[in-house]
Structures are given as C-alpha cells and as structure tokens.
Amino acid sequence: MNNETVSKLQIIPLGGLEQIGMNITAFKYEDSIVVVDCGLSFPTDDMLGIDLVIPDITYLENHLDMIKGIVITHGHEDHIGALPYILQRISVPVYATKLTMGIIENKLKEHNLTKSTKRKVVKYGQTVNLGCFRVEFIRTNHSIVDAAALAIFSPAGVVVHTGDFKVDYTPVFGDAIDLARFAELGKKGVLALMSDSTNAIRDGFTMSEKTVGKTFDNLFAENADRRIIVATFASNVDRVQQIVNSASRQGRKIVVEGRSMVNIITTASELGYITIPENTLIDIEQLKNYPPEQTVLITTGSQGETMAALSRMAADIHRKVSINKNDTIILSSTPIPGNEKAVAKVINELAAKGAKVINQDTHVSGHACREELKLIYSLVRPRYAIPVHGEYRHLQANAEIAAAMGIPEENIFLMNCGDVLEFSEESAAVVGHVQTGGILVDGLGVGDVGNIVLRDRQTLAKDGIIIVVMTINRYSCTLLAGPDIVSRGFVYVRESEDLMEESHSVVANAVDVCLSQGVCDWGKIKTVVRDNLSDFLWKKMKRRPMILPIIMEVDL
C-alpha cells in the first residue's frame, strides 16, 4: 500500500443517521479503528413481534484486528443498548464515564459478559490512547448525568463529536458544559464537528433542567391531598432527583416502580449521582401502610409502552397499584415521534378512571436548540460540519445552521449510514459505501428474522392464513384423504360455510385435474392448489390470505 491510500482519516457512520436511534460510528486511520457509541433502536409498527433493532456490524467484523475500542458518550439505550449483542461478536475494550459505565455493567451482567469485556472508567478532561487516535472526554449536559462530548485526535486533525447535548448553565447535578474546552479546541483548529441535530428545527435555547423542579414544587403543593404518580424516563436521574426533592419537602414516602427505573436509580444511588433522604424510599408492598396523600410513585411508562408500569396501571393489570379518582398523574416527558397514539391511549384510560392527568410544562428537552448549536459552531469553528443524530429534516436544519455560521456549503456533509467520508490534506469527500442496516432481535433470536419473515408476518396479520391438508398415495398417485381446509385470521368459518364449501370444491377440482393428468410432483400440485384457491378468493372476497398446502405421503 502506498502512503496516499493509508494516511487518510475516514469517518463511517454505521447507524444513527436518517433516524433517531441506533447510533454507532467508526473512525479509521491507517490500521486503527475507534468506534463511538453502540446503540439500538426500537421497532417501528410494521416490525411485528420484533423487540429491538441493532446495527449491522459486518464492516467491523471484517476489520476486527484494527478495532482499538468502543468509546461511549452517554448511557441512553440509543447509544449503549446494542453493546451486549455486539460485544459477543467483537470483544474489544469499552471506555465511558462513571455513571454510563455503571449502566453498561448492569447490561453486561445480564448477558454474562462482565468477565470477557475490558472496561475503563474515564473522567472529564482525561484522554485515552487508542492506536493512531487519542480521545478526550469533555463535560456536556444532557437528560442523563455524565454525558460527554469527544475530541478525537488523529494525525489528520481533530474531530469533535458532541454526543447528545444541551447547554445547561444550572444543571441539577455536577457542573455546566465545559464551553472553555470547546473554545480552546476551536482556537487550535478543528477539522470537523459532528453535532447533535435532534432539536435543530427548534428556535431559541433549551430550558434548564432546574426549571422543572419549580414546576414540580407547584404541582405537589396544588395536589397536597392526593396521591401523586409521576411517569418519566428511567434514565433521567436529574428529573428523578427533583421529584424526590419535591416529595421529601412534603414528607411523602416514595415508591420507585418499573424494572428499568429501579435498575438505574439503584446504580445512580450507589455511585452518588442521586441523593434520597433516609426513610423516604419504601417498597411497593408497604404502600398500603400509608395514606395515599402521603405517597408518590415514580414510574416508567411515560411513552405509553404496553408493558411499562404506568400502562399496566391504566389497563388495570398492575398487581399492586389501582388507579382511582384521588390520583394525580404527571407525565414528565414529551412523546417521542411515533409514540403519540400510545401516550394518548394511556392518558384516556387514566382519565376514564377519574384520575387527574397533567402532561403540560413538566418536561424540558435534553437536546440543544438552534441558538446552542450556533454557540458550539462559533466556539469550535470547524473546517467541516457533519450533522448527526436525527432524521433527514433534523440533519438538514443543522446543515443550514452550519452554513449560516460561515461554513462553506461544499464543507457540509449530509451523510447516509454506510457512507465513507475521507479527509485528505485539503479536501474531504464521500469515497465509498460499506454494508449497514438493522439486525432484528426477536426474543433470543438475533438476525434470524429478516425481510421475508417480516413480510410473511405482515401478510398473516393483514390477511390471515388458509391451510390445505391432503393425503396422497405415493405409488398410485391417488387421493386418500382430504383436501381439508383450515382457516385462521381470514374469515369466521361458522358464518362463512358457503365460502368454505366453495373453496373446498375449487381445491378438490385442482387436485383431481393434477392427479388425472398423472402429475405426481408434490411441488407442482401445491402450486396449482395455491394459484387456483388464491384466484377464487380474490374474485370472491378481494383478499389474498397466505395459502399453505400440506401434502402427506402414504406408502400403500
């Protein structure tokens, strides 16, 4: 290899563009690869039965000996959720801040990966050497504590990756974003800035997390004679801290409910990121020992997730908590795009039980709005801008901000997953494309459900299935039994006896014609049965159910 081809920095997003979720990016220089984040995304409505979607890491598997480590910006599922699956296939060290690593370790324990995975907790301002790269962690603010931006130093120049961030001058825990460090890097010269685009379409500044605390104080005072249930994101430790503060000022006992909520709050307490006064936290079993107006439940389910604690309470299937007209329920979040219907359903169910539901003014975003993005661009002054983390409209809005801040249009890259962006001394260009995509996780199966299986599931869900069973003598090619027709999800058989009889005649005729012509190829008989029955049902019902002919052979 000549020097021309190897001494160039390549940035390859393997996920996280064109969508919010599944963030993972590879940085390559010569024989070193550093991976930033390793997230999952949640299934869309058409992914029937799918639990999670994780990134396709074929590119990383093909360059296994080059990978020096995975560097994590913060502890949200869309940045760490795929780690347990990916680490089973590529065993490399993981670097993260303290709370982020605590959450990762819970995941590794569940998948028995703690012994096989090297881990290093990194402090803000600290750097780690990974092959040709040096990565520095920079303090930022987000809706989870211990979020970090990354300065990735390479022989080709410095790339600043903001991670998910906002500028919060008065955070609940810890210090404000380290704007001074961004400015220092900007003065020395930054090759490229990869910045969070989630709120790039929103004007102004994102409010400080502390403003929510005042809202909670007011709501708790207004509802002093009622039981309060607050649903929020499990990972928003600062939000939980403010709920705890408001509750303890009123002398209320607190119950934490929902598996992910319990896990994260336990980890955050152990590591000192949340302070809960003594004798305030009680087990859900003790709830009946206190008057309702002296209790607060902090729970999962603010996004209307079917099996989350709040949804189960709303649907009357929670074993310990029943909703009644003396309850005030606060939804401390805004619906993630696509979840609006599920959230509205839960609100309606709760309201129908007489509960008072509040879902206004109890949430602030964890992402930077337009003015904060302008601030970061003005401090970092990058030569190239690469908007990340967002759907196309978000990336485009971020690109417009970059252009407004004086970055030439040819230096702004709206990339797709899999694009290989290469930097030479004087220019940058997309020079190729690598394999990317989503691997579907269903139960314990990873990748065993693909597009064809999904298409079958969609057909079954939409049109149902008809199974045609018959027994044929292998030697004489005669029909010994059947054809019998079994239908599921197509029509209610008891009320459609005429249709089923006609279908039976169509199938019987098709089989007779085949056998009378001496056709003993079972595949051919199945095709003829499927085609004839499908045509008949389309003409009769304008529906196309899945038709599954089954032939049993008998030697007589």
Secondary structure by P-SEA (a helix, b strand, c coil): cccccccbbbbbbccccccccbbbbbbbcccbbbbcccbbbbbcccccccccccccaaaaaaacccccbbbbcccccccccaaaaaaaccbbbbbbcaaaaaaaaaaaaaacccccbbbbbbcccbbbbcccbbbbbbbbbcccccccccccccccbbbbbbcccccccccccccccaaaaaaaaaaaccccccccccccccccccccaaaaaaaaaaaaaaaccbbbbbbccccaaaaaaaaaaaaaaabbbbbbbcaaaaaaaaaaaaacccccccccccccccccccccccccccccccccccccaaaaaaacccccccccccbbbbbcccccccaaaaaaaaaaaaaaabbbbbcccccccccccaaaaaaaaaaacccbbbbccccaaaaaaaaaaaaaacccccccccccccbbbbbcccccccccccbbbbbbbcccccccccaaaaaaaaaaacbbbbbbbbcccccccccccccbbbbcccccccccaaaaaaaaaaaaaaaaaaaaaccccaaaaaaaaaaaaaaaaaaccccccbbbbbbbbbcc
